[in-house]
Amino acid sequence: MKLIILNLPRNFDEQSLALLFKKVGNIKSCTLVIDKETGISKGFGFVEMALAHDGESAIKELHGSKVGDKKIRVKPSTSE
């Protein structure tokens, strides 16, 4: 299950994003969207969970949780 994670702190990196979601279940991939000009995170990314059950658990456990001073949003991604 592919998830989109929104409202991440700009100083968050892919390794931190992966660690956050590995606490919930196995992940297949993790991508943080980076601004090409500045090299800084755009504040969102994608995590693909190995199993649909893990994705559902990640949404329940992490949606609305605080990362730094921001409340993140976790929902199913509609992109392929």
Wavefront OBJ file of the C-alpha trace (Angstrom):
o trace
v 0.000 0.000 0.000
v 1.437 3.342 -1.077
v 0.955 6.238 1.328
v 1.458 9.976 0.997
v 2.765 11.794 4.039
v 2.006 15.511 4.195
v 3.090 18.424 6.410
v 6.554 17.059 7.219
v 9.147 19.443 8.661
v 11.408 20.859 5.927
v 14.505 19.532 7.728
v 13.203 15.913 7.730
v 15.224 13.395 5.667
v 14.402 10.057 3.997
v 16.181 8.021 6.651
v 14.065 9.607 9.402
v 10.898 9.033 7.381
v 11.796 5.366 6.860
v 12.536 4.884 10.574
v 9.195 6.433 11.529
v 7.258 3.984 9.350
v 9.407 0.916 10.127
v 8.055 1.149 13.676
v 4.611 0.287 12.261
v 5.531 -2.386 9.697
v 7.789 -3.400 6.821
v 8.320 -0.814 4.119
v 9.137 -1.442 0.456
v 10.261 2.079 -0.425
v 10.485 5.580 0.923
v 10.822 8.808 -1.056
v 10.966 12.359 0.208
v 10.144 15.033 -2.372
v 13.048 17.488 -2.661
v 13.064 20.917 -4.301
v 15.542 20.682 -7.203
v 16.718 24.277 -6.856
v 17.249 24.454 -3.094
v 17.832 20.783 -2.231
v 15.394 21.187 0.690
v 12.403 18.960 1.359
v 9.077 20.201 0.005
v 7.386 18.895 3.162
v 5.885 15.686 1.803
v 6.877 12.216 0.710
v 5.725 8.715 -0.128
v 6.122 5.434 1.727
v 5.155 2.096 0.243
v 4.289 -0.449 2.896
v 4.939 -4.134 2.167
v 1.433 -5.212 3.183
v -1.928 -3.449 2.975
v -2.454 -4.237 6.664
v 0.759 -2.368 7.534
v -0.430 0.616 5.503
v -3.738 0.707 7.343
v -1.912 0.456 10.673
v 0.414 3.305 9.669
v -2.556 5.535 8.852
v -4.228 4.757 12.194
v -1.058 5.196 14.260
v 0.713 8.067 12.501
v -2.004 10.301 10.987
v -2.221 13.389 13.188
v 0.940 12.554 15.132
v 3.536 15.227 15.798
v 6.872 15.213 14.005
v 8.916 18.099 15.281
v 6.431 20.942 15.677
v 4.107 19.752 12.883
v 1.130 17.395 12.819
v 1.622 15.065 9.876
v -1.126 13.707 7.643
v -0.921 10.134 6.392
v -3.320 8.827 3.752
v -3.410 6.411 0.827
v -1.679 7.758 -2.258
v -3.604 7.955 -5.511
v -0.429 8.167 -7.619
v 1.122 5.084 -9.147
l 1 2 3 4 5 6 7 8 9 10 11 12 13 14 15 16 17 18 19 20 21 22 23 24 25 26 27 28 29 30 31 32 33 34 35 36 37 38 39 40 41 42 43 44 45 46 47 48 49 50 51 52 53 54 55 56 57 58 59 60 61 62 63 64 65 66 67 68 69 70 71 72 73 74 75 76 77 78 79 80
